[in-house]
Amino acid sequence: MDNWFTIDKIDDNSFSISEYRHWEETHCYLLNGAERSLLIDTGLGICNIHDEVIKLTDKPVTAAATHIHWDHIGGHQYFPDFCAHGAELDWLNGAFPLPAKTVRAMVLDRCDPPEDFDIDAYTLFQGAPARVLRDGDAIDLGGRSVRVLHTPGHSPGHMCFWEEETGYLFTGDLVYKDTLLAYYPSTDPAAYLASLEKIAALPVRRVFPAHHSLDIQPEIILRMRDAFRQLQAEGKLRHGSGTFSYGDWAVWL
């Protein structure tokens, strides 16, 4: 595996699996229950994340992508029991809005891949999910339940995963420290604000983003929501209005 993945223990039954050798610093999360395990996102697919997962659980694993972008579904080929939101099923069936050449360039950008990695063999995962998720659905792991929150904005079917018992919120690309991306045609700045309003109402104790620093506190959700509210009030919450910086995070609209 050439030390591609970095494993960090969150608690006795929860782990982050990170890809720090790529500039996006993608984080995936393994949550173990008494009967099943849930893998939130499967990373870039540069190395086989399944080899790391089976070191951390002996339970059947369900993979659930926060959204269908290449850096979140790269390892889906190893997990036939995977979930996706209905709004992005076409992206799993040949309709992803970027060509393979562009995706490959992004995968190699500012990356330190293993010597045996062949970018020409890299493809965007395609397939049919075992389960189509909707807002409010519960994923039962046996003594542990994770709630699906449909949080569009970064992408049409973007989801956060909420574990009420622990106060853990897995935010995907909705919340992280760095520049939030809401300028693609497939993004929706107004929906982004609505999603921030939605998660800001939760009693979150720990935030687990899909990228960059894991040193992130729940208060950032409120700061992001308030900034988006202000952009809306100023008529700037729209595509093409620019990049706005707020210290430890920014948003590109």
Accessible surface in RSA format (square Angstrom, percent):
REM  Atomic radii and reference values for relative SASA: ProtOr
REM  Chains: A
REM  Algorithm: Lee & Richards
REM  Probe-radius: 1.40
REM  Slices: 20
REM RES _ NUM      All-atoms   Total-Side   Main-Chain    Non-polar    All polar
REM                ABS   REL    ABS   REL    ABS   REL    ABS   REL    ABS   REL
RES MET A   1    85.87  44.5  32.47  21.5  53.41 127.2  37.45  31.8  48.42  64.1
RES ASP A   2    78.73  55.1  58.42  58.1  20.30  48.0  26.98  63.5  51.75  51.6
RES ASN A   3   133.18  91.8 115.98 112.1  17.20  41.4  30.64  73.7 102.54  99.1
RES TRP A   4     1.68   0.7   0.00   0.0   1.68   4.0   0.00   0.0   1.68   2.7
RES PHE A   5    20.60  10.3   2.15   1.3  18.45  48.0   2.15   1.3  18.45  52.8
RES THR A   6    56.13  39.9  52.39  53.1   3.73   8.9  35.88  48.2  20.25  30.6
RES ILE A   7    61.83  35.2  36.48  27.2  25.34  61.1  36.48  26.3  25.34  68.8
RES ASP A   8    61.04  42.8  57.71  57.4   3.33   7.9  20.32  47.8  40.72  40.6
RES LYS A   9   133.48  65.1 100.28  61.5  33.20  79.0  56.32  50.7  77.16  82.2
RES ILE A  10    27.44  15.6   7.04   5.2  20.40  49.2   9.54   6.9  17.90  48.6
RES ASP A  11    45.59  31.9  37.07  36.9   8.52  20.1  37.11  87.3   8.48   8.5
RES ASP A  12   109.74  76.9  91.84  91.4  17.90  42.3  27.11  63.8  82.63  82.4
RES ASN A  13    78.42  54.1  78.27  75.6   0.15   0.3   4.48  10.8  73.94  71.5
RES SER A  14     0.00   0.0   0.00   0.0   0.00   0.0   0.00   0.0   0.00   0.0
RES PHE A  15    24.99  12.5  24.99  15.5   0.00   0.0  24.99  15.2   0.00   0.0
RES SER A  16     1.81   1.5   1.81   2.4   0.00   0.0   1.04   2.2   0.77   1.1
RES ILE A  17     0.03   0.0   0.00   0.0   0.03   0.1   0.00   0.0   0.03   0.1
RES SER A  18     0.00   0.0   0.00   0.0   0.00   0.0   0.00   0.0   0.00   0.0
RES GLU A  19     0.54   0.3   0.54   0.4   0.00   0.0   0.06   0.1   0.48   0.4
RES TYR A  20    89.59  41.8  70.54  40.1  19.05  49.6  58.02  43.6  31.57  38.9
RES ARG A  21    60.02  25.2  49.88  25.4  10.13  24.1  40.09  54.8  19.93  12.1
RES HIS A  22     1.38   0.8   0.00   0.0   1.38   3.5   1.13   1.2   0.24   0.3
RES TRP A  23    89.52  35.9  72.10  34.9  17.42  40.9  81.87  43.7   7.66  12.4
RES GLU A  24    23.39  13.4  23.39  17.7   0.00   0.0   3.03   5.9  20.36  16.6
RES GLU A  25    53.37  30.6  53.37  40.4   0.00   0.0   3.87   7.5  49.50  40.4
RES THR A  26     0.00   0.0   0.00   0.0   0.00   0.0   0.00   0.0   0.00   0.0
RES HIS A  27     0.45   0.2   0.00   0.0   0.45   1.2   0.00   0.0   0.45   0.5
RES CYS A  28     0.20   0.2   0.20   0.2   0.00   0.0   0.00   0.0   0.20   0.2
RES TYR A  29     4.34   2.0   4.34   2.5   0.00   0.0   4.34   3.3   0.00   0.0
RES LEU A  30     0.00   0.0   0.00   0.0   0.00   0.0   0.00   0.0   0.00   0.0
RES LEU A  31     0.00   0.0   0.00   0.0   0.00   0.0   0.00   0.0   0.00   0.0
RES ASN A  32    17.61  12.1  14.35  13.9   3.26   7.9   7.03  16.9  10.58  10.2
RES GLY A  33    11.51  14.2   0.00   N/A  11.51  14.2   5.87  16.1   5.64  12.6
RES ALA A  34    72.29  66.5  47.36  73.1  24.94  56.7  56.95  80.2  15.34  40.6
RES GLU A  35   117.03  67.2 105.67  79.9  11.36  27.1  35.14  68.0  81.89  66.9
RES ARG A  36    73.83  31.0  73.83  37.6   0.00   0.0  32.53  44.5  41.29  25.0
RES SER A  37     0.00   0.0   0.00   0.0   0.00   0.0   0.00   0.0   0.00   0.0
RES LEU A  38     0.00   0.0   0.00   0.0   0.00   0.0   0.00   0.0   0.00   0.0
RES LEU A  39     0.00   0.0   0.00   0.0   0.00   0.0   0.00   0.0   0.00   0.0
RES ILE A  40     2.10   1.2   2.02   1.5   0.08   0.2   2.02   1.5   0.08   0.2
RES ASP A  41     2.09   1.5   2.09   2.1   0.00   0.0   0.00   0.0   2.09   2.1
RES THR A  42     1.61   1.1   0.00   0.0   1.61   3.8   0.00   0.0   1.61   2.4
RES GLY A  43     0.02   0.0   0.00   N/A   0.02   0.0   0.02   0.0   0.00   0.0
RES LEU A  44     0.00   0.0   0.00   0.0   0.00   0.0   0.00   0.0   0.00   0.0
RES GLY A  45    18.67  23.0   0.00   N/A  18.67  23.0   1.10   3.0  17.57  39.4
RES ILE A  46    14.00   8.0   0.00   0.0  14.00  33.7   0.00   0.0  14.00  38.0
RES CYS A  47    17.25  13.0   8.36   9.3   8.89  20.9   7.79  19.7   9.46  10.2
RES ASN A  48    38.71  26.7  35.07  33.9   3.64   8.8  11.77  28.3  26.95  26.0
RES ILE A  49     0.40   0.2   0.40   0.3   0.00   0.0   0.40   0.3   0.00   0.0
RES HIS A  50    58.57  32.0  58.57  40.7   0.00   0.0  28.55  29.4  30.02  34.9
RES ASP A  51    57.40  40.2  55.84  55.6   1.55   3.7  13.56  31.9  43.84  43.7
RES GLU A  52    15.28   8.8  14.62  11.1   0.66   1.6   0.97   1.9  14.30  11.7
RES VAL A  53     0.08   0.1   0.08   0.1   0.00   0.0   0.08   0.1   0.00   0.0
RES ILE A  54    98.48  56.0  78.27  58.3  20.21  48.7  78.27  56.4  20.21  54.8
RES LYS A  55   148.19  72.3 109.93  67.4  38.26  91.1  81.68  73.5  66.51  70.8
RES LEU A  56    41.15  22.9  24.67  17.7  16.47  41.4  30.26  21.3  10.88  29.3
RES THR A  57    17.01  12.1   0.93   0.9  16.08  38.3  10.69  14.4   6.32   9.6
RES ASP A  58   131.09  91.8  92.46  92.0  38.63  91.3  49.95 117.5  81.14  80.9
RES LYS A  59    72.15  35.2  63.08  38.7   9.07  21.6  28.36  25.5  43.79  46.6
RES PRO A  60    75.14  54.8  62.42  56.9  12.72  46.2  74.36  61.4   0.78   4.8
RES VAL A  61    24.06  15.8  11.30  10.2  12.76  30.7  11.30   9.8  12.76  34.6
RES THR A  62    10.68   7.6  10.68  10.8   0.00   0.0   6.44   8.6   4.24   6.4
RES ALA A  63     0.00   0.0   0.00   0.0   0.00   0.0   0.00   0.0   0.00   0.0
RES ALA A  64     0.00   0.0   0.00   0.0   0.00   0.0   0.00   0.0   0.00   0.0
RES ALA A  65     0.15   0.1   0.00   0.0   0.15   0.3   0.00   0.0   0.15   0.4
RES THR A  66     0.98   0.7   0.98   1.0   0.00   0.0   0.98   1.3   0.00   0.0
RES HIS A  67     1.44   0.8   0.00   0.0   1.44   3.7   1.44   1.5   0.00   0.0
RES ILE A  68     1.79   1.0   1.79   1.3   0.00   0.0   1.79   1.3   0.00   0.0
RES HIS A  69    14.87   8.1  14.87  10.3   0.00   0.0   2.88   3.0  11.99  14.0
RES TRP A  70    18.99   7.6  18.25   8.8   0.74   1.7  18.85  10.0   0.14   0.2
RES ASP A  71     4.44   3.1   4.44   4.4   0.00   0.0   0.00   0.0   4.44   4.4
RES HIS A  72     0.00   0.0   0.00   0.0   0.00   0.0   0.00   0.0   0.00   0.0
RES ILE A  73     0.49   0.3   0.49   0.4   0.00   0.0   0.49   0.4   0.00   0.0
RES GLY A  74    11.69  14.4   0.00   N/A  11.69  14.4   5.85  16.1   5.84  13.1
RES GLY A  75     0.13   0.2   0.00   N/A   0.13   0.2   0.13   0.4   0.00   0.0
RES HIS A  76     1.36   0.7   0.01   0.0   1.35   3.5   0.00   0.0   1.36   1.6
RES GLN A  77   112.65  63.0  83.02  60.7  29.63  70.5  23.61  50.3  89.04  67.5
RES TYR A  78    75.67  35.3  58.82  33.5  16.85  43.8  39.97  30.0  35.70  44.0
RES PHE A  79     5.78   2.9   4.44   2.8   1.33   3.5   5.78   3.5   0.00   0.0
RES PRO A  80   114.82  83.7  96.25  87.7  18.57  67.5 105.38  87.0   9.44  58.6
RES ASP A  81    48.53  34.0  45.95  45.7   2.59   6.1  27.29  64.2  21.24  21.2
RES PHE A  82     6.18   3.1   6.18   3.8   0.00   0.0   6.18   3.7   0.00   0.0
RES CYS A  83     2.15   1.6   2.15   2.4   0.00   0.0   0.00   0.0   2.15   2.3
RES ALA A  84     0.35   0.3   0.00   0.0   0.35   0.8   0.35   0.5   0.00   0.0
RES HIS A  85    21.57  11.8  19.78  13.7   1.79   4.6  15.60  16.1   5.98   7.0
RES GLY A  86    33.17  40.9   0.00   N/A  33.17  40.9  17.47  48.0  15.70  35.2
RES ALA A  87    50.81  46.7  19.73  30.4  31.08  70.7  32.95  46.4  17.86  47.3
RES GLU A  88     1.27   0.7   1.23   0.9   0.04   0.1   0.20   0.4   1.07   0.9
RES LEU A  89    62.31  34.7  58.23  41.7   4.08  10.3  58.40  41.0   3.91  10.5
RES ASP A  90    77.70  54.4  69.27  68.9   8.43  19.9  38.39  90.4  39.31  39.2
RES TRP A  91    17.88   7.2  17.88   8.7   0.00   0.0   5.48   2.9  12.40  20.1
RES LEU A  92     3.37   1.9   1.09   0.8   2.28   5.7   1.09   0.8   2.28   6.1
RES ASN A  93   125.57  86.6 104.97 101.4  20.59  49.6  16.26  39.1 109.30 105.6
RES GLY A  94    63.15  77.9   0.00   N/A  63.15  77.9  29.99  82.3  33.17  74.3
RES ALA A  95    54.09  49.7  33.32  51.4  20.77  47.2  42.64  60.0  11.46  30.4
RES PHE A  96    24.36  12.2   7.72   4.8  16.64  43.3   7.72   4.7  16.64  47.6
RES PRO A  97    79.76  58.1  44.38  40.5  35.39 128.6  56.11  46.3  23.65 147.0
RES LEU A  98    54.01  30.1  45.31  32.4   8.71  21.9  46.49  32.6   7.52  20.2
RES PRO A  99    84.01  61.2  72.09  65.7  11.92  43.3  83.45  68.9   0.57   3.5
RES ALA A 100    51.33  47.2  38.59  59.6  12.74  29.0  42.43  59.8   8.90  23.6
RES LYS A 101   170.00  82.9 165.39 101.5   4.61  11.0 108.82  97.9  61.18  65.2
RES THR A 102    46.44  33.0  42.25  42.8   4.19  10.0  26.22  35.2  20.22  30.6
RES VAL A 103     2.89   1.9   2.89   2.6   0.00   0.0   2.89   2.5   0.00   0.0
RES ARG A 104    65.61  27.5  65.11  33.2   0.51   1.2  15.72  21.5  49.89  30.2
RES ALA A 105    64.27  59.1  48.31  74.6  15.96  36.3  57.71  81.3   6.56  17.4
RES MET A 106    62.93  32.6  60.39  40.0   2.54   6.1  59.69  50.7   3.24   4.3
RES VAL A 107     0.00   0.0   0.00   0.0   0.00   0.0   0.00   0.0   0.00   0.0
RES LEU A 108    74.15  41.3  61.91  44.3  12.23  30.8  62.07  43.6  12.08  32.5
RES ASP A 109    59.51  41.7  51.11  50.9   8.40  19.9  20.32  47.8  39.19  39.1
RES ARG A 110   159.16  66.8 129.35  65.9  29.80  71.0  77.82 106.4  81.34  49.3
RES CYS A 111    25.59  19.4   0.00   0.0  25.59  60.1   1.99   5.0  23.61  25.5
RES ASP A 112    82.34  57.7  79.23  78.9   3.11   7.4  28.07  66.1  54.27  54.1
RES PRO A 113    42.38  30.9  32.14  29.3  10.24  37.2  32.14  26.5  10.24  63.7
RES PRO A 114     9.36   6.8   6.21   5.7   3.15  11.4   6.41   5.3   2.95  18.3
RES GLU A 115   182.94 105.0 144.90 109.6  38.04  90.6  67.03 129.6 115.91  94.6
RES ASP A 116   131.68  92.2  99.18  98.7  32.50  76.8  52.27 123.0  79.41  79.2
RES PHE A 117    41.14  20.6  14.74   9.1  26.40  68.7  19.76  12.0  21.39  61.2
RES ASP A 118    78.07  54.7  68.49  68.2   9.59  22.7  31.01  73.0  47.06  46.9
RES ILE A 119    34.52  19.6  33.09  24.7   1.43   3.5  33.09  23.8   1.43   3.9
RES ASP A 120   115.02  80.6  97.39  96.9  17.63  41.7  27.83  65.5  87.18  86.9
RES ALA A 121    71.07  65.3  43.86  67.7  27.21  61.9  53.75  75.7  17.32  45.9
RES TYR A 122    18.42   8.6  11.41   6.5   7.01  18.2  16.21  12.2   2.22   2.7
RES THR A 123    97.75  69.5  80.68  81.8  17.06  40.7  53.55  71.9  44.19  66.8
RES LEU A 124    30.67  17.1  19.23  13.8  11.44  28.8  20.32  14.3  10.35  27.9
RES PHE A 125    35.82  17.9  27.29  16.9   8.52  22.2  33.94  20.6   1.88   5.4
RES GLN A 126    76.92  43.0  56.22  41.1  20.70  49.3  49.18 104.7  27.74  21.0
RES GLY A 127    30.44  37.5   0.00   N/A  30.44  37.5  25.86  71.0   4.58  10.2
RES ALA A 128    88.14  81.0  64.43  99.4  23.71  53.9  66.69  93.9  21.44  56.8
RES PRO A 129    28.02  20.4  10.10   9.2  17.91  65.1  10.10   8.3  17.91 111.3
RES ALA A 130    70.49  64.8  26.53  40.9  43.96 100.0  37.98  53.5  32.51  86.1
RES ARG A 131    94.74  39.8  89.35  45.5   5.39  12.8  44.81  61.2  49.93  30.3
RES VAL A 132    65.82  43.3  49.32  44.7  16.49  39.7  49.32  42.9  16.49  44.7
RES LEU A 133     0.00   0.0   0.00   0.0   0.00   0.0   0.00   0.0   0.00   0.0
RES ARG A 134   170.90  71.8 170.83  87.1   0.06   0.1  55.76  76.2 115.14  69.8
RES ASP A 135    76.07  53.3  53.05  52.8  23.02  54.4  18.77  44.2  57.30  57.1
RES GLY A 136    32.47  40.0   0.00   N/A  32.47  40.0  24.68  67.7   7.79  17.4
RES ASP A 137    32.60  22.8  27.63  27.5   4.97  11.8   5.65  13.3  26.95  26.9
RES ALA A 138    39.73  36.5  26.74  41.3  12.99  29.6  26.74  37.7  12.99  34.4
RES ILE A 139     9.10   5.2   9.10   6.8   0.00   0.0   9.10   6.6   0.00   0.0
RES ASP A 140    98.35  68.9  84.07  83.7  14.28  33.8  33.40  78.6  64.96  64.8
RES LEU A 141     0.63   0.4   0.56   0.4   0.07   0.2   0.63   0.4   0.00   0.0
RES GLY A 142     7.93   9.8   0.00   N/A   7.93   9.8   6.10  16.7   1.83   4.1
RES GLY A 143    82.37 101.6   0.00   N/A  82.37 101.6  44.46 122.0  37.91  84.9
RES ARG A 144    24.01  10.1  18.52   9.4   5.49  13.1  18.09  24.7   5.92   3.6
RES SER A 145    60.44  51.1  47.25  63.1  13.19  30.4  36.99  78.8  23.46  32.9
RES VAL A 146     0.00   0.0   0.00   0.0   0.00   0.0   0.00   0.0   0.00   0.0
RES ARG A 147   105.64  44.4 104.71  53.4   0.93   2.2  20.20  27.6  85.44  51.8
RES VAL A 148     0.00   0.0   0.00   0.0   0.00   0.0   0.00   0.0   0.00   0.0
RES LEU A 149    17.63   9.8  17.63  12.6   0.00   0.0  17.63  12.4   0.00   0.0
RES HIS A 150    43.99  24.0  40.99  28.5   3.00   7.7  22.33  23.0  21.66  25.2
RES THR A 151     0.01   0.0   0.00   0.0   0.01   0.0   0.00   0.0   0.01   0.0
RES PRO A 152    33.43  24.4  33.43  30.5   0.00   0.0  33.43  27.6   0.00   0.0
RES GLY A 153     0.80   1.0   0.00   N/A   0.80   1.0   0.00   0.0   0.80   1.8
RES HIS A 154     3.39   1.9   3.26   2.3   0.13   0.3   2.66   2.7   0.73   0.8
RES SER A 155     0.63   0.5   0.00   0.0   0.63   1.5   0.63   1.4   0.00   0.0
RES PRO A 156    51.26  37.4  40.46  36.9  10.79  39.2  48.28  39.9   2.98  18.5
RES GLY A 157     0.37   0.5   0.00   N/A   0.37   0.5   0.00   0.0   0.37   0.8
RES HIS A 158     0.00   0.0   0.00   0.0   0.00   0.0   0.00   0.0   0.00   0.0
RES MET A 159     1.01   0.5   1.01   0.7   0.00   0.0   1.01   0.9   0.00   0.0
RES CYS A 160     0.00   0.0   0.00   0.0   0.00   0.0   0.00   0.0   0.00   0.0
RES PHE A 161     0.00   0.0   0.00   0.0   0.00   0.0   0.00   0.0   0.00   0.0
RES TRP A 162    16.30   6.5  15.69   7.6   0.61   1.4   7.94   4.2   8.36  13.6
RES GLU A 163     4.13   2.4   4.13   3.1   0.00   0.0   0.60   1.2   3.53   2.9
RES GLU A 164   127.46  73.2 117.19  88.7  10.28  24.5  32.54  62.9  94.93  77.5
RES GLU A 165   139.71  80.2 113.70  86.0  26.02  61.9  52.68 101.9  87.04  71.1
RES THR A 166    39.18  27.9  30.13  30.5   9.05  21.6  34.61  46.5   4.57   6.9
RES GLY A 167     0.19   0.2   0.00   N/A   0.19   0.2   0.19   0.5   0.00   0.0
RES TYR A 168    18.34   8.6  18.34  10.4   0.00   0.0   5.70   4.3  12.64  15.6
RES LEU A 169     0.00   0.0   0.00   0.0   0.00   0.0   0.00   0.0   0.00   0.0
RES PHE A 170     1.05   0.5   1.05   0.7   0.00   0.0   1.05   0.6   0.00   0.0
RES THR A 171     0.00   0.0   0.00   0.0   0.00   0.0   0.00   0.0   0.00   0.0
RES GLY A 172     2.47   3.1   0.00   N/A   2.47   3.1   0.56   1.5   1.92   4.3
RES ASP A 173     7.56   5.3   7.40   7.4   0.15   0.4   0.00   0.0   7.56   7.5
RES LEU A 174     0.00   0.0   0.00   0.0   0.00   0.0   0.00   0.0   0.00   0.0
RES VAL A 175     0.00   0.0   0.00   0.0   0.00   0.0   0.00   0.0   0.00   0.0
RES TYR A 176     9.49   4.4   9.49   5.4   0.00   0.0   1.46   1.1   8.03   9.9
RES LYS A 177    53.70  26.2  48.93  30.0   4.77  11.4  18.17  16.4  35.54  37.9
RES ASP A 178    65.50  45.9  54.73  54.5  10.77  25.5  11.74  27.6  53.76  53.6
RES THR A 179    41.90  29.8  38.60  39.1   3.29   7.9  14.50  19.5  27.39  41.4
RES LEU A 180     0.00   0.0   0.00   0.0   0.00   0.0   0.00   0.0   0.00   0.0
RES LEU A 181    39.76  22.1  39.68  28.4   0.08   0.2  39.68  27.9   0.08   0.2
RES ALA A 182     0.00   0.0   0.00   0.0   0.00   0.0   0.00   0.0   0.00   0.0
RES TYR A 183    68.07  31.8  55.71  31.7  12.36  32.2  36.34  27.3  31.74  39.1
RES TYR A 184    42.86  20.0  42.72  24.3   0.14   0.4  32.08  24.1  10.78  13.3
RES PRO A 185   133.17  97.1 105.63  96.3  27.54 100.1 111.46  92.0  21.72 135.0
RES SER A 186    32.26  27.3  15.46  20.6  16.80  38.7  21.06  44.9  11.20  15.7
RES THR A 187     7.10   5.1   0.00   0.0   7.10  16.9   0.11   0.1   7.00  10.6
RES ASP A 188    68.39  47.9  66.44  66.1   1.95   4.6  21.52  50.6  46.87  46.7
RES PRO A 189    10.31   7.5  10.31   9.4   0.00   0.0  10.31   8.5   0.00   0.0
RES ALA A 190    58.11  53.4  51.06  78.8   7.06  16.1  51.36  72.3   6.75  17.9
RES ALA A 191    20.91  19.2  14.29  22.0   6.62  15.1  19.86  28.0   1.05   2.8
RES TYR A 192     0.00   0.0   0.00   0.0   0.00   0.0   0.00   0.0   0.00   0.0
RES LEU A 193    11.12   6.2  11.12   8.0   0.00   0.0  11.12   7.8   0.00   0.0
RES ALA A 194    61.10  56.2  50.25  77.5  10.85  24.7  55.30  77.9   5.81  15.4
RES SER A 195     3.38   2.9   1.66   2.2   1.71   3.9   1.64   3.5   1.74   2.4
RES LEU A 196     0.00   0.0   0.00   0.0   0.00   0.0   0.00   0.0   0.00   0.0
RES GLU A 197    59.14  34.0  51.78  39.2   7.35  17.5  30.85  59.7  28.28  23.1
RES LYS A 198    74.00  36.1  60.74  37.3  13.26  31.6  58.35  52.5  15.65  16.7
RES ILE A 199     0.52   0.3   0.00   0.0   0.52   1.3   0.00   0.0   0.52   1.4
RES ALA A 200    18.90  17.4   0.99   1.5  17.91  40.7   3.27   4.6  15.63  41.4
RES ALA A 201    87.40  80.4  48.67  75.1  38.73  88.1  60.87  85.7  26.54  70.3
RES LEU A 202    44.93  25.0  32.30  23.1  12.63  31.8  32.84  23.1  12.10  32.6
RES PRO A 203    94.34  68.8  78.36  71.4  15.98  58.1  93.06  76.8   1.28   8.0
RES VAL A 204    20.67  13.6   3.40   3.1  17.27  41.6   3.40   3.0  17.27  46.8
RES ARG A 205   139.59  58.6 121.13  61.7  18.46  43.9  63.64  87.0  75.95  46.0
RES ARG A 206   109.63  46.0 107.65  54.9   1.98   4.7  36.92  50.5  72.71  44.1
RES VAL A 207     5.50   3.6   0.00   0.0   5.50  13.3   0.00   0.0   5.50  14.9
RES PHE A 208     9.23   4.6   8.88   5.5   0.35   0.9   8.88   5.4   0.35   1.0
RES PRO A 209     0.07   0.1   0.00   0.0   0.07   0.3   0.07   0.1   0.00   0.0
RES ALA A 210     1.86   1.7   1.49   2.3   0.38   0.9   1.78   2.5   0.08   0.2
RES HIS A 211     6.22   3.4   6.22   4.3   0.00   0.0   4.64   4.8   1.58   1.8
RES HIS A 212    23.50  12.8  22.41  15.6   1.09   2.8  13.14  13.5  10.36  12.1
RES SER A 213    46.26  39.1  32.83  43.8  13.43  30.9  34.27  73.0  11.99  16.8
RES LEU A 214    60.52  33.7  36.91  26.4  23.61  59.4  37.41  26.3  23.10  62.2
RES ASP A 215    98.84  69.2  90.34  89.9   8.50  20.1  34.43  81.0  64.41  64.2
RES ILE A 216     8.09   4.6   0.01   0.0   8.08  19.5   0.18   0.1   7.91  21.5
RES GLN A 217   100.00  55.9  98.58  72.0   1.42   3.4  39.42  83.9  60.58  45.9
RES PRO A 218    31.94  23.3  29.04  26.5   2.90  10.5  29.35  24.2   2.59  16.1
RES GLU A 219    83.67  48.0  77.92  59.0   5.75  13.7  56.99 110.2  26.68  21.8
RES ILE A 220     0.50   0.3   0.50   0.4   0.00   0.0   0.50   0.4   0.00   0.0
RES ILE A 221     2.96   1.7   2.96   2.2   0.00   0.0   2.96   2.1   0.00   0.0
RES LEU A 222    77.21  43.0  77.21  55.2   0.00   0.0  77.21  54.2   0.00   0.0
RES ARG A 223    87.35  36.7  80.87  41.2   6.48  15.4  62.04  84.8  25.31  15.3
RES MET A 224     0.00   0.0   0.00   0.0   0.00   0.0   0.00   0.0   0.00   0.0
RES ARG A 225    44.97  18.9  44.97  22.9   0.00   0.0   0.00   0.0  44.97  27.3
RES ASP A 226    68.10  47.7  62.00  61.7   6.10  14.4  28.44  66.9  39.66  39.5
RES ALA A 227    11.38  10.5   4.03   6.2   7.34  16.7  10.51  14.8   0.86   2.3
RES PHE A 228     0.00   0.0   0.00   0.0   0.00   0.0   0.00   0.0   0.00   0.0
RES ARG A 229   104.36  43.8 100.31  51.1   4.05   9.6  36.11  49.3  68.25  41.4
RES GLN A 230    98.09  54.8  95.67  69.9   2.41   5.7  36.30  77.3  61.79  46.9
RES LEU A 231     4.47   2.5   4.47   3.2   0.00   0.0   4.47   3.1   0.00   0.0
RES GLN A 232    97.40  54.5  84.72  61.9  12.68  30.2  24.54  52.2  72.86  55.3
RES ALA A 233    85.75  78.8  41.13  63.5  44.62 101.5  53.47  75.3  32.29  85.5
RES GLU A 234    84.41  48.5  53.52  40.5  30.89  73.5  32.28  62.4  52.12  42.6
RES GLY A 235    46.64  57.5   0.00   N/A  46.64  57.5  35.27  96.8  11.37  25.5
RES LYS A 236    79.68  38.9  79.68  48.9   0.00   0.0  38.09  34.3  41.59  44.3
RES LEU A 237    21.67  12.1   4.20   3.0  17.47  43.9   4.27   3.0  17.39  46.8
RES ARG A 238   130.78  54.9 127.65  65.1   3.13   7.4  57.12  78.1  73.67  44.6
RES HIS A 239    76.47  41.8  59.21  41.2  17.26  44.2  35.78  36.9  40.69  47.3
RES GLY A 240    68.41  84.4   0.00   N/A  68.41  84.4  36.35  99.8  32.06  71.8
RES SER A 241    26.73  22.6   1.45   1.9  25.28  58.2   5.67  12.1  21.06  29.5
RES GLY A 242    28.64  35.3   0.00   N/A  28.64  35.3  28.49  78.2   0.15   0.3
RES THR A 243    82.40  58.6  51.30  52.0  31.10  74.1  37.76  50.7  44.64  67.5
RES PHE A 244    40.92  20.5  37.69  23.3   3.23   8.4  40.92  24.8   0.00   0.0
RES SER A 245    88.00  74.4  58.59  78.2  29.40  67.7  37.26  79.3  50.73  71.1
RES TYR A 246    75.53  35.3  54.88  31.2  20.65  53.7  59.03  44.4  16.50  20.3
RES GLY A 247    75.25  92.8   0.00   N/A  75.25  92.8  41.54 114.0  33.71  75.5
RES ASP A 248    57.65  40.4  38.18  38.0  19.46  46.0  38.88  91.5  18.76  18.7
RES TRP A 249     5.25   2.1   1.18   0.6   4.07   9.6   4.17   2.2   1.08   1.8
RES ALA A 250    10.59   9.7  10.53  16.3   0.06   0.1  10.53  14.8   0.06   0.1
RES VAL A 251     0.00   0.0   0.00   0.0   0.00   0.0   0.00   0.0   0.00   0.0
RES TRP A 252   105.51  42.3 105.51  51.1   0.00   0.0  87.29  46.5  18.22  29.6
RES LEU A 253     3.90   2.2   0.00   0.0   3.90   9.8   0.00   0.0   3.90  10.5
END  Absolute sums over single chains surface
CHAIN  1 A    10655.0       8190.1       2464.9       5677.3       4977.6
END  Absolute sums over all chains
TOTAL         10655.0       8190.1       2464.9       5677.3       4977.6
